[in-house]
Amino acid sequence: MRLGDLPLGLLVLALGVAVWLGAQQFPTMAYFRYGPGFFPGLIGILLAACGLVLVLQGLVAGGRARWFEAAPWTRTPRHLVDLALVAGAVVAYALLADRLGFLPTAFLLLWILIGRLWGRPWAAAPIAALATLLVHQAFAELLLVPLPWGLLEPVSGSLSWR
């Protein structure tokens, strides 16, 4: 899939303006010329500048360039199903993680995705289990991100490494 310079530039320009406007809402700090919104605002300005360059390139190209061009893989039903499965896994995680918990939800979704994309569902199970445990340890134990326990709440104390 390829977006032309003009539509991509418009998207990047809009994103840059949105980031800059969002950074303006950050509080200012007393006795400082810049505050917590300085770097996000700078990134927004740079994004908008890059978007503007793309828009200008798209306008110079005129009507010769296409706005959107689909990649050859989008004509294959199997690849479209794979794409839908990945997007569906994100939605399924959002809907199921609080009820089931991170560990069972991530394991099931990874097992399904790796099994489908790799073509070996039973060989994907240990990989999904190891990946789930590594991600859980990285986020819950190292980065201290509270992940939902869901069904495993009663045994959550014994599963923590701390």
Chimera marker file (.cmm) of the C-alpha trace (Angstrom):
<marker_set name="trace">
<marker id="1" x="0.000" y="0.000" z="0.000" r="1" g="1" b="0" radius="0.5"/>
<marker id="2" x="1.298" y="3.417" z="-0.865" r="1" g="1" b="0" radius="0.5"/>
<marker id="3" x="-0.153" y="6.817" z="-0.213" r="1" g="1" b="0" radius="0.5"/>
<marker id="4" x="0.764" y="9.629" z="-2.547" r="1" g="1" b="0" radius="0.5"/>
<marker id="5" x="2.748" y="12.594" z="-1.278" r="1" g="1" b="0" radius="0.5"/>
<marker id="6" x="-0.252" y="14.928" z="-1.119" r="1" g="1" b="0" radius="0.5"/>
<marker id="7" x="-2.573" y="12.811" z="1.090" r="1" g="1" b="0" radius="0.5"/>
<marker id="8" x="0.320" y="11.587" z="3.238" r="1" g="1" b="0" radius="0.5"/>
<marker id="9" x="1.558" y="15.164" z="3.628" r="1" g="1" b="0" radius="0.5"/>
<marker id="10" x="-1.911" y="16.320" z="4.658" r="1" g="1" b="0" radius="0.5"/>
<marker id="11" x="-2.062" y="13.559" z="7.292" r="1" g="1" b="0" radius="0.5"/>
<marker id="12" x="1.410" y="14.354" z="8.668" r="1" g="1" b="0" radius="0.5"/>
<marker id="13" x="0.642" y="18.087" z="8.644" r="1" g="1" b="0" radius="0.5"/>
<marker id="14" x="-2.605" y="17.500" z="10.560" r="1" g="1" b="0" radius="0.5"/>
<marker id="15" x="-0.797" y="15.243" z="13.043" r="1" g="1" b="0" radius="0.5"/>
<marker id="16" x="1.905" y="17.858" z="13.568" r="1" g="1" b="0" radius="0.5"/>
<marker id="17" x="-0.655" y="20.606" z="14.203" r="1" g="1" b="0" radius="0.5"/>
<marker id="18" x="-2.572" y="18.328" z="16.605" r="1" g="1" b="0" radius="0.5"/>
<marker id="19" x="0.620" y="17.490" z="18.537" r="1" g="1" b="0" radius="0.5"/>
<marker id="20" x="1.579" y="21.158" z="18.720" r="1" g="1" b="0" radius="0.5"/>
<marker id="21" x="-1.904" y="22.170" z="19.908" r="1" g="1" b="0" radius="0.5"/>
<marker id="22" x="-1.868" y="19.384" z="22.487" r="1" g="1" b="0" radius="0.5"/>
<marker id="23" x="1.548" y="20.506" z="23.747" r="1" g="1" b="0" radius="0.5"/>
<marker id="24" x="0.196" y="24.029" z="24.258" r="1" g="1" b="0" radius="0.5"/>
<marker id="25" x="-2.218" y="22.629" z="26.847" r="1" g="1" b="0" radius="0.5"/>
<marker id="26" x="0.635" y="21.457" z="29.110" r="1" g="1" b="0" radius="0.5"/>
<marker id="27" x="1.151" y="23.590" z="32.215" r="1" g="1" b="0" radius="0.5"/>
<marker id="28" x="3.911" y="26.171" z="32.280" r="1" g="1" b="0" radius="0.5"/>
<marker id="29" x="6.535" y="26.270" z="35.006" r="1" g="1" b="0" radius="0.5"/>
<marker id="30" x="7.365" y="29.349" z="37.034" r="1" g="1" b="0" radius="0.5"/>
<marker id="31" x="10.769" y="30.959" z="36.382" r="1" g="1" b="0" radius="0.5"/>
<marker id="32" x="11.385" y="28.853" z="33.248" r="1" g="1" b="0" radius="0.5"/>
<marker id="33" x="11.135" y="29.924" z="29.630" r="1" g="1" b="0" radius="0.5"/>
<marker id="34" x="10.066" y="26.458" z="28.582" r="1" g="1" b="0" radius="0.5"/>
<marker id="35" x="8.069" y="23.741" z="30.286" r="1" g="1" b="0" radius="0.5"/>
<marker id="36" x="6.879" y="20.187" z="29.743" r="1" g="1" b="0" radius="0.5"/>
<marker id="37" x="5.236" y="21.104" z="26.432" r="1" g="1" b="0" radius="0.5"/>
<marker id="38" x="8.461" y="22.360" z="24.846" r="1" g="1" b="0" radius="0.5"/>
<marker id="39" x="9.739" y="19.135" z="23.257" r="1" g="1" b="0" radius="0.5"/>
<marker id="40" x="6.315" y="17.797" z="22.218" r="1" g="1" b="0" radius="0.5"/>
<marker id="41" x="5.625" y="21.228" z="20.682" r="1" g="1" b="0" radius="0.5"/>
<marker id="42" x="8.950" y="21.107" z="18.853" r="1" g="1" b="0" radius="0.5"/>
<marker id="43" x="8.135" y="17.624" z="17.535" r="1" g="1" b="0" radius="0.5"/>
<marker id="44" x="4.744" y="18.907" z="16.386" r="1" g="1" b="0" radius="0.5"/>
<marker id="45" x="6.372" y="21.791" z="14.520" r="1" g="1" b="0" radius="0.5"/>
<marker id="46" x="8.855" y="19.436" z="12.840" r="1" g="1" b="0" radius="0.5"/>
<marker id="47" x="6.063" y="17.022" z="11.880" r="1" g="1" b="0" radius="0.5"/>
<marker id="48" x="4.048" y="19.880" z="10.404" r="1" g="1" b="0" radius="0.5"/>
<marker id="49" x="7.103" y="21.080" z="8.456" r="1" g="1" b="0" radius="0.5"/>
<marker id="50" x="7.675" y="17.584" z="7.036" r="1" g="1" b="0" radius="0.5"/>
<marker id="51" x="3.998" y="17.361" z="6.142" r="1" g="1" b="0" radius="0.5"/>
<marker id="52" x="4.169" y="20.720" z="4.416" r="1" g="1" b="0" radius="0.5"/>
<marker id="53" x="7.150" y="19.565" z="2.324" r="1" g="1" b="0" radius="0.5"/>
<marker id="54" x="5.205" y="16.449" z="1.291" r="1" g="1" b="0" radius="0.5"/>
<marker id="55" x="2.145" y="18.539" z="0.407" r="1" g="1" b="0" radius="0.5"/>
<marker id="56" x="4.275" y="20.821" z="-1.755" r="1" g="1" b="0" radius="0.5"/>
<marker id="57" x="5.861" y="17.819" z="-3.496" r="1" g="1" b="0" radius="0.5"/>
<marker id="58" x="2.407" y="16.405" z="-4.123" r="1" g="1" b="0" radius="0.5"/>
<marker id="59" x="1.201" y="19.710" z="-5.568" r="1" g="1" b="0" radius="0.5"/>
<marker id="60" x="4.260" y="20.001" z="-7.807" r="1" g="1" b="0" radius="0.5"/>
<marker id="61" x="3.597" y="16.459" z="-9.099" r="1" g="1" b="0" radius="0.5"/>
<marker id="62" x="0.098" y="17.643" z="-9.976" r="1" g="1" b="0" radius="0.5"/>
<marker id="63" x="-2.501" y="15.133" z="-11.076" r="1" g="1" b="0" radius="0.5"/>
<marker id="64" x="0.074" y="12.627" z="-12.277" r="1" g="1" b="0" radius="0.5"/>
<marker id="65" x="0.557" y="10.949" z="-8.897" r="1" g="1" b="0" radius="0.5"/>
<marker id="66" x="-2.040" y="8.601" z="-7.454" r="1" g="1" b="0" radius="0.5"/>
<marker id="67" x="-3.493" y="9.318" z="-4.039" r="1" g="1" b="0" radius="0.5"/>
<marker id="68" x="-3.604" y="5.659" z="-3.061" r="1" g="1" b="0" radius="0.5"/>
<marker id="69" x="-2.095" y="2.541" z="-4.577" r="1" g="1" b="0" radius="0.5"/>
<marker id="70" x="-2.803" y="-0.910" z="-3.135" r="1" g="1" b="0" radius="0.5"/>
<marker id="71" x="0.059" y="-3.349" z="-2.805" r="1" g="1" b="0" radius="0.5"/>
<marker id="72" x="-0.153" y="-6.657" z="-4.685" r="1" g="1" b="0" radius="0.5"/>
<marker id="73" x="-0.620" y="-8.634" z="-1.442" r="1" g="1" b="0" radius="0.5"/>
<marker id="74" x="-3.997" y="-6.917" z="-0.893" r="1" g="1" b="0" radius="0.5"/>
<marker id="75" x="-5.399" y="-8.932" z="-3.789" r="1" g="1" b="0" radius="0.5"/>
<marker id="76" x="-4.798" y="-12.229" z="-1.951" r="1" g="1" b="0" radius="0.5"/>
<marker id="77" x="-7.681" y="-13.344" z="0.323" r="1" g="1" b="0" radius="0.5"/>
<marker id="78" x="-5.330" y="-15.145" z="2.733" r="1" g="1" b="0" radius="0.5"/>
<marker id="79" x="-3.368" y="-11.967" z="3.389" r="1" g="1" b="0" radius="0.5"/>
<marker id="80" x="-6.547" y="-9.973" z="3.946" r="1" g="1" b="0" radius="0.5"/>
<marker id="81" x="-7.719" y="-12.576" z="6.490" r="1" g="1" b="0" radius="0.5"/>
<marker id="82" x="-4.332" y="-12.347" z="8.232" r="1" g="1" b="0" radius="0.5"/>
<marker id="83" x="-4.634" y="-8.562" z="8.368" r="1" g="1" b="0" radius="0.5"/>
<marker id="84" x="-8.160" y="-8.848" z="9.792" r="1" g="1" b="0" radius="0.5"/>
<marker id="85" x="-6.924" y="-11.344" z="12.417" r="1" g="1" b="0" radius="0.5"/>
<marker id="86" x="-4.192" y="-8.985" z="13.600" r="1" g="1" b="0" radius="0.5"/>
<marker id="87" x="-6.621" y="-6.064" z="13.841" r="1" g="1" b="0" radius="0.5"/>
<marker id="88" x="-9.182" y="-8.329" z="15.518" r="1" g="1" b="0" radius="0.5"/>
<marker id="89" x="-6.581" y="-9.441" z="18.062" r="1" g="1" b="0" radius="0.5"/>
<marker id="90" x="-6.070" y="-5.835" z="19.145" r="1" g="1" b="0" radius="0.5"/>
<marker id="91" x="-9.822" y="-5.378" z="19.600" r="1" g="1" b="0" radius="0.5"/>
<marker id="92" x="-10.138" y="-8.750" z="21.360" r="1" g="1" b="0" radius="0.5"/>
<marker id="93" x="-7.360" y="-7.830" z="23.788" r="1" g="1" b="0" radius="0.5"/>
<marker id="94" x="-9.091" y="-4.563" z="24.641" r="1" g="1" b="0" radius="0.5"/>
<marker id="95" x="-12.380" y="-6.379" z="25.263" r="1" g="1" b="0" radius="0.5"/>
<marker id="96" x="-11.061" y="-9.463" z="27.093" r="1" g="1" b="0" radius="0.5"/>
<marker id="97" x="-7.982" y="-8.437" z="29.064" r="1" g="1" b="0" radius="0.5"/>
<marker id="98" x="-9.823" y="-7.058" z="32.097" r="1" g="1" b="0" radius="0.5"/>
<marker id="99" x="-12.061" y="-10.127" z="32.428" r="1" g="1" b="0" radius="0.5"/>
<marker id="100" x="-9.602" y="-12.891" z="31.552" r="1" g="1" b="0" radius="0.5"/>
<marker id="101" x="-6.384" y="-11.156" z="32.578" r="1" g="1" b="0" radius="0.5"/>
<marker id="102" x="-3.250" y="-10.313" z="30.649" r="1" g="1" b="0" radius="0.5"/>
<marker id="103" x="-1.627" y="-13.752" z="30.831" r="1" g="1" b="0" radius="0.5"/>
<marker id="104" x="-4.472" y="-15.883" z="29.414" r="1" g="1" b="0" radius="0.5"/>
<marker id="105" x="-5.580" y="-13.248" z="26.908" r="1" g="1" b="0" radius="0.5"/>
<marker id="106" x="-2.092" y="-12.560" z="25.545" r="1" g="1" b="0" radius="0.5"/>
<marker id="107" x="-1.274" y="-16.276" z="25.393" r="1" g="1" b="0" radius="0.5"/>
<marker id="108" x="-4.459" y="-17.158" z="23.488" r="1" g="1" b="0" radius="0.5"/>
<marker id="109" x="-4.151" y="-14.284" z="21.027" r="1" g="1" b="0" radius="0.5"/>
<marker id="110" x="-0.449" y="-14.895" z="20.398" r="1" g="1" b="0" radius="0.5"/>
<marker id="111" x="-1.054" y="-18.622" z="19.973" r="1" g="1" b="0" radius="0.5"/>
<marker id="112" x="-3.767" y="-17.964" z="17.407" r="1" g="1" b="0" radius="0.5"/>
<marker id="113" x="-1.762" y="-15.346" z="15.519" r="1" g="1" b="0" radius="0.5"/>
<marker id="114" x="1.579" y="-17.172" z="15.530" r="1" g="1" b="0" radius="0.5"/>
<marker id="115" x="-0.119" y="-20.446" z="14.626" r="1" g="1" b="0" radius="0.5"/>
<marker id="116" x="-1.967" y="-18.852" z="11.728" r="1" g="1" b="0" radius="0.5"/>
<marker id="117" x="0.918" y="-16.782" z="10.387" r="1" g="1" b="0" radius="0.5"/>
<marker id="118" x="3.571" y="-19.468" z="10.911" r="1" g="1" b="0" radius="0.5"/>
<marker id="119" x="1.331" y="-22.333" z="9.882" r="1" g="1" b="0" radius="0.5"/>
<marker id="120" x="2.177" y="-24.594" z="12.862" r="1" g="1" b="0" radius="0.5"/>
<marker id="121" x="-0.349" y="-24.088" z="15.693" r="1" g="1" b="0" radius="0.5"/>
<marker id="122" x="1.116" y="-26.678" z="18.079" r="1" g="1" b="0" radius="0.5"/>
<marker id="123" x="4.660" y="-25.422" z="17.647" r="1" g="1" b="0" radius="0.5"/>
<marker id="124" x="3.369" y="-21.889" z="18.258" r="1" g="1" b="0" radius="0.5"/>
<marker id="125" x="2.072" y="-22.692" z="21.767" r="1" g="1" b="0" radius="0.5"/>
<marker id="126" x="5.471" y="-22.715" z="23.550" r="1" g="1" b="0" radius="0.5"/>
<marker id="127" x="6.554" y="-19.598" z="21.689" r="1" g="1" b="0" radius="0.5"/>
<marker id="128" x="3.321" y="-17.830" z="22.665" r="1" g="1" b="0" radius="0.5"/>
<marker id="129" x="3.753" y="-18.925" z="26.298" r="1" g="1" b="0" radius="0.5"/>
<marker id="130" x="7.366" y="-17.740" z="26.474" r="1" g="1" b="0" radius="0.5"/>
<marker id="131" x="6.570" y="-14.423" z="24.744" r="1" g="1" b="0" radius="0.5"/>
<marker id="132" x="3.626" y="-13.819" z="27.092" r="1" g="1" b="0" radius="0.5"/>
<marker id="133" x="5.741" y="-14.464" z="30.179" r="1" g="1" b="0" radius="0.5"/>
<marker id="134" x="8.596" y="-12.273" z="28.927" r="1" g="1" b="0" radius="0.5"/>
<marker id="135" x="6.275" y="-9.386" z="28.078" r="1" g="1" b="0" radius="0.5"/>
<marker id="136" x="4.511" y="-9.742" z="31.438" r="1" g="1" b="0" radius="0.5"/>
<marker id="137" x="7.782" y="-9.687" z="33.343" r="1" g="1" b="0" radius="0.5"/>
<marker id="138" x="9.097" y="-6.735" z="31.357" r="1" g="1" b="0" radius="0.5"/>
<marker id="139" x="5.989" y="-4.615" z="31.863" r="1" g="1" b="0" radius="0.5"/>
<marker id="140" x="4.730" y="-5.728" z="35.287" r="1" g="1" b="0" radius="0.5"/>
<marker id="141" x="8.008" y="-6.296" z="37.103" r="1" g="1" b="0" radius="0.5"/>
<marker id="142" x="10.581" y="-4.044" z="35.412" r="1" g="1" b="0" radius="0.5"/>
<marker id="143" x="8.490" y="-1.124" z="34.150" r="1" g="1" b="0" radius="0.5"/>
<marker id="144" x="5.878" y="-1.442" z="36.955" r="1" g="1" b="0" radius="0.5"/>
<marker id="145" x="2.943" y="-1.229" z="34.539" r="1" g="1" b="0" radius="0.5"/>
<marker id="146" x="-0.120" y="-2.702" z="36.245" r="1" g="1" b="0" radius="0.5"/>
<marker id="147" x="-1.418" y="-5.434" z="33.961" r="1" g="1" b="0" radius="0.5"/>
<marker id="148" x="-4.862" y="-6.928" z="34.629" r="1" g="1" b="0" radius="0.5"/>
<marker id="149" x="-4.951" y="-10.286" z="36.452" r="1" g="1" b="0" radius="0.5"/>
<marker id="150" x="-8.568" y="-11.149" z="35.638" r="1" g="1" b="0" radius="0.5"/>
<marker id="151" x="-9.241" y="-14.832" z="36.358" r="1" g="1" b="0" radius="0.5"/>
<marker id="152" x="-5.797" y="-15.215" z="37.953" r="1" g="1" b="0" radius="0.5"/>
<marker id="153" x="-6.443" y="-12.582" z="40.658" r="1" g="1" b="0" radius="0.5"/>
<marker id="154" x="-6.622" y="-15.202" z="43.460" r="1" g="1" b="0" radius="0.5"/>
<marker id="155" x="-3.118" y="-16.468" z="42.646" r="1" g="1" b="0" radius="0.5"/>
<marker id="156" x="-1.583" y="-13.157" z="41.577" r="1" g="1" b="0" radius="0.5"/>
<marker id="157" x="0.594" y="-12.878" z="44.693" r="1" g="1" b="0" radius="0.5"/>
<marker id="158" x="2.259" y="-16.219" z="44.077" r="1" g="1" b="0" radius="0.5"/>
<marker id="159" x="2.917" y="-15.403" z="40.403" r="1" g="1" b="0" radius="0.5"/>
<marker id="160" x="4.790" y="-12.157" z="41.123" r="1" g="1" b="0" radius="0.5"/>
<marker id="161" x="8.577" y="-12.325" z="41.197" r="1" g="1" b="0" radius="0.5"/>
<marker id="162" x="8.895" y="-9.611" z="43.818" r="1" g="1" b="0" radius="0.5"/>
<link id1="1" id2="2" r="1" g="1" b="0" radius="0.2"/>
<link id1="2" id2="3" r="1" g="1" b="0" radius="0.2"/>
<link id1="3" id2="4" r="1" g="1" b="0" radius="0.2"/>
<link id1="4" id2="5" r="1" g="1" b="0" radius="0.2"/>
<link id1="5" id2="6" r="1" g="1" b="0" radius="0.2"/>
<link id1="6" id2="7" r="1" g="1" b="0" radius="0.2"/>
<link id1="7" id2="8" r="1" g="1" b="0" radius="0.2"/>
<link id1="8" id2="9" r="1" g="1" b="0" radius="0.2"/>
<link id1="9" id2="10" r="1" g="1" b="0" radius="0.2"/>
<link id1="10" id2="11" r="1" g="1" b="0" radius="0.2"/>
<link id1="11" id2="12" r="1" g="1" b="0" radius="0.2"/>
<link id1="12" id2="13" r="1" g="1" b="0" radius="0.2"/>
<link id1="13" id2="14" r="1" g="1" b="0" radius="0.2"/>
<link id1="14" id2="15" r="1" g="1" b="0" radius="0.2"/>
<link id1="15" id2="16" r="1" g="1" b="0" radius="0.2"/>
<link id1="16" id2="17" r="1" g="1" b="0" radius="0.2"/>
<link id1="17" id2="18" r="1" g="1" b="0" radius="0.2"/>
<link id1="18" id2="19" r="1" g="1" b="0" radius="0.2"/>
<link id1="19" id2="20" r="1" g="1" b="0" radius="0.2"/>
<link id1="20" id2="21" r="1" g="1" b="0" radius="0.2"/>
<link id1="21" id2="22" r="1" g="1" b="0" radius="0.2"/>
<link id1="22" id2="23" r="1" g="1" b="0" radius="0.2"/>
<link id1="23" id2="24" r="1" g="1" b="0" radius="0.2"/>
<link id1="24" id2="25" r="1" g="1" b="0" radius="0.2"/>
<link id1="25" id2="26" r="1" g="1" b="0" radius="0.2"/>
<link id1="26" id2="27" r="1" g="1" b="0" radius="0.2"/>
<link id1="27" id2="28" r="1" g="1" b="0" radius="0.2"/>
<link id1="28" id2="29" r="1" g="1" b="0" radius="0.2"/>
<link id1="29" id2="30" r="1" g="1" b="0" radius="0.2"/>
<link id1="30" id2="31" r="1" g="1" b="0" radius="0.2"/>
<link id1="31" id2="32" r="1" g="1" b="0" radius="0.2"/>
<link id1="32" id2="33" r="1" g="1" b="0" radius="0.2"/>
<link id1="33" id2="34" r="1" g="1" b="0" radius="0.2"/>
<link id1="34" id2="35" r="1" g="1" b="0" radius="0.2"/>
<link id1="35" id2="36" r="1" g="1" b="0" radius="0.2"/>
<link id1="36" id2="37" r="1" g="1" b="0" radius="0.2"/>
<link id1="37" id2="38" r="1" g="1" b="0" radius="0.2"/>
<link id1="38" id2="39" r="1" g="1" b="0" radius="0.2"/>
<link id1="39" id2="40" r="1" g="1" b="0" radius="0.2"/>
<link id1="40" id2="41" r="1" g="1" b="0" radius="0.2"/>
<link id1="41" id2="42" r="1" g="1" b="0" radius="0.2"/>
<link id1="42" id2="43" r="1" g="1" b="0" radius="0.2"/>
<link id1="43" id2="44" r="1" g="1" b="0" radius="0.2"/>
<link id1="44" id2="45" r="1" g="1" b="0" radius="0.2"/>
<link id1="45" id2="46" r="1" g="1" b="0" radius="0.2"/>
<link id1="46" id2="47" r="1" g="1" b="0" radius="0.2"/>
<link id1="47" id2="48" r="1" g="1" b="0" radius="0.2"/>
<link id1="48" id2="49" r="1" g="1" b="0" radius="0.2"/>
<link id1="49" id2="50" r="1" g="1" b="0" radius="0.2"/>
<link id1="50" id2="51" r="1" g="1" b="0" radius="0.2"/>
<link id1="51" id2="52" r="1" g="1" b="0" radius="0.2"/>
<link id1="52" id2="53" r="1" g="1" b="0" radius="0.2"/>
<link id1="53" id2="54" r="1" g="1" b="0" radius="0.2"/>
<link id1="54" id2="55" r="1" g="1" b="0" radius="0.2"/>
<link id1="55" id2="56" r="1" g="1" b="0" radius="0.2"/>
<link id1="56" id2="57" r="1" g="1" b="0" radius="0.2"/>
<link id1="57" id2="58" r="1" g="1" b="0" radius="0.2"/>
<link id1="58" id2="59" r="1" g="1" b="0" radius="0.2"/>
<link id1="59" id2="60" r="1" g="1" b="0" radius="0.2"/>
<link id1="60" id2="61" r="1" g="1" b="0" radius="0.2"/>
<link id1="61" id2="62" r="1" g="1" b="0" radius="0.2"/>
<link id1="62" id2="63" r="1" g="1" b="0" radius="0.2"/>
<link id1="63" id2="64" r="1" g="1" b="0" radius="0.2"/>
<link id1="64" id2="65" r="1" g="1" b="0" radius="0.2"/>
<link id1="65" id2="66" r="1" g="1" b="0" radius="0.2"/>
<link id1="66" id2="67" r="1" g="1" b="0" radius="0.2"/>
<link id1="67" id2="68" r="1" g="1" b="0" radius="0.2"/>
<link id1="68" id2="69" r="1" g="1" b="0" radius="0.2"/>
<link id1="69" id2="70" r="1" g="1" b="0" radius="0.2"/>
<link id1="70" id2="71" r="1" g="1" b="0" radius="0.2"/>
<link id1="71" id2="72" r="1" g="1" b="0" radius="0.2"/>
<link id1="72" id2="73" r="1" g="1" b="0" radius="0.2"/>
<link id1="73" id2="74" r="1" g="1" b="0" radius="0.2"/>
<link id1="74" id2="75" r="1" g="1" b="0" radius="0.2"/>
<link id1="75" id2="76" r="1" g="1" b="0" radius="0.2"/>
<link id1="76" id2="77" r="1" g="1" b="0" radius="0.2"/>
<link id1="77" id2="78" r="1" g="1" b="0" radius="0.2"/>
<link id1="78" id2="79" r="1" g="1" b="0" radius="0.2"/>
<link id1="79" id2="80" r="1" g="1" b="0" radius="0.2"/>
<link id1="80" id2="81" r="1" g="1" b="0" radius="0.2"/>
<link id1="81" id2="82" r="1" g="1" b="0" radius="0.2"/>
<link id1="82" id2="83" r="1" g="1" b="0" radius="0.2"/>
<link id1="83" id2="84" r="1" g="1" b="0" radius="0.2"/>
<link id1="84" id2="85" r="1" g="1" b="0" radius="0.2"/>
<link id1="85" id2="86" r="1" g="1" b="0" radius="0.2"/>
<link id1="86" id2="87" r="1" g="1" b="0" radius="0.2"/>
<link id1="87" id2="88" r="1" g="1" b="0" radius="0.2"/>
<link id1="88" id2="89" r="1" g="1" b="0" radius="0.2"/>
<link id1="89" id2="90" r="1" g="1" b="0" radius="0.2"/>
<link id1="90" id2="91" r="1" g="1" b="0" radius="0.2"/>
<link id1="91" id2="92" r="1" g="1" b="0" radius="0.2"/>
<link id1="92" id2="93" r="1" g="1" b="0" radius="0.2"/>
<link id1="93" id2="94" r="1" g="1" b="0" radius="0.2"/>
<link id1="94" id2="95" r="1" g="1" b="0" radius="0.2"/>
<link id1="95" id2="96" r="1" g="1" b="0" radius="0.2"/>
<link id1="96" id2="97" r="1" g="1" b="0" radius="0.2"/>
<link id1="97" id2="98" r="1" g="1" b="0" radius="0.2"/>
<link id1="98" id2="99" r="1" g="1" b="0" radius="0.2"/>
<link id1="99" id2="100" r="1" g="1" b="0" radius="0.2"/>
<link id1="100" id2="101" r="1" g="1" b="0" radius="0.2"/>
<link id1="101" id2="102" r="1" g="1" b="0" radius="0.2"/>
<link id1="102" id2="103" r="1" g="1" b="0" radius="0.2"/>
<link id1="103" id2="104" r="1" g="1" b="0" radius="0.2"/>
<link id1="104" id2="105" r="1" g="1" b="0" radius="0.2"/>
<link id1="105" id2="106" r="1" g="1" b="0" radius="0.2"/>
<link id1="106" id2="107" r="1" g="1" b="0" radius="0.2"/>
<link id1="107" id2="108" r="1" g="1" b="0" radius="0.2"/>
<link id1="108" id2="109" r="1" g="1" b="0" radius="0.2"/>
<link id1="109" id2="110" r="1" g="1" b="0" radius="0.2"/>
<link id1="110" id2="111" r="1" g="1" b="0" radius="0.2"/>
<link id1="111" id2="112" r="1" g="1" b="0" radius="0.2"/>
<link id1="112" id2="113" r="1" g="1" b="0" radius="0.2"/>
<link id1="113" id2="114" r="1" g="1" b="0" radius="0.2"/>
<link id1="114" id2="115" r="1" g="1" b="0" radius="0.2"/>
<link id1="115" id2="116" r="1" g="1" b="0" radius="0.2"/>
<link id1="116" id2="117" r="1" g="1" b="0" radius="0.2"/>
<link id1="117" id2="118" r="1" g="1" b="0" radius="0.2"/>
<link id1="118" id2="119" r="1" g="1" b="0" radius="0.2"/>
<link id1="119" id2="120" r="1" g="1" b="0" radius="0.2"/>
<link id1="120" id2="121" r="1" g="1" b="0" radius="0.2"/>
<link id1="121" id2="122" r="1" g="1" b="0" radius="0.2"/>
<link id1="122" id2="123" r="1" g="1" b="0" radius="0.2"/>
<link id1="123" id2="124" r="1" g="1" b="0" radius="0.2"/>
<link id1="124" id2="125" r="1" g="1" b="0" radius="0.2"/>
<link id1="125" id2="126" r="1" g="1" b="0" radius="0.2"/>
<link id1="126" id2="127" r="1" g="1" b="0" radius="0.2"/>
<link id1="127" id2="128" r="1" g="1" b="0" radius="0.2"/>
<link id1="128" id2="129" r="1" g="1" b="0" radius="0.2"/>
<link id1="129" id2="130" r="1" g="1" b="0" radius="0.2"/>
<link id1="130" id2="131" r="1" g="1" b="0" radius="0.2"/>
<link id1="131" id2="132" r="1" g="1" b="0" radius="0.2"/>
<link id1="132" id2="133" r="1" g="1" b="0" radius="0.2"/>
<link id1="133" id2="134" r="1" g="1" b="0" radius="0.2"/>
<link id1="134" id2="135" r="1" g="1" b="0" radius="0.2"/>
<link id1="135" id2="136" r="1" g="1" b="0" radius="0.2"/>
<link id1="136" id2="137" r="1" g="1" b="0" radius="0.2"/>
<link id1="137" id2="138" r="1" g="1" b="0" radius="0.2"/>
<link id1="138" id2="139" r="1" g="1" b="0" radius="0.2"/>
<link id1="139" id2="140" r="1" g="1" b="0" radius="0.2"/>
<link id1="140" id2="141" r="1" g="1" b="0" radius="0.2"/>
<link id1="141" id2="142" r="1" g="1" b="0" radius="0.2"/>
<link id1="142" id2="143" r="1" g="1" b="0" radius="0.2"/>
<link id1="143" id2="144" r="1" g="1" b="0" radius="0.2"/>
<link id1="144" id2="145" r="1" g="1" b="0" radius="0.2"/>
<link id1="145" id2="146" r="1" g="1" b="0" radius="0.2"/>
<link id1="146" id2="147" r="1" g="1" b="0" radius="0.2"/>
<link id1="147" id2="148" r="1" g="1" b="0" radius="0.2"/>
<link id1="148" id2="149" r="1" g="1" b="0" radius="0.2"/>
<link id1="149" id2="150" r="1" g="1" b="0" radius="0.2"/>
<link id1="150" id2="151" r="1" g="1" b="0" radius="0.2"/>
<link id1="151" id2="152" r="1" g="1" b="0" radius="0.2"/>
<link id1="152" id2="153" r="1" g="1" b="0" radius="0.2"/>
<link id1="153" id2="154" r="1" g="1" b="0" radius="0.2"/>
<link id1="154" id2="155" r="1" g="1" b="0" radius="0.2"/>
<link id1="155" id2="156" r="1" g="1" b="0" radius="0.2"/>
<link id1="156" id2="157" r="1" g="1" b="0" radius="0.2"/>
<link id1="157" id2="158" r="1" g="1" b="0" radius="0.2"/>
<link id1="158" id2="159" r="1" g="1" b="0" radius="0.2"/>
<link id1="159" id2="160" r="1" g="1" b="0" radius="0.2"/>
<link id1="160" id2="161" r="1" g="1" b="0" radius="0.2"/>
<link id1="161" id2="162" r="1" g="1" b="0" radius="0.2"/>
</marker_set>
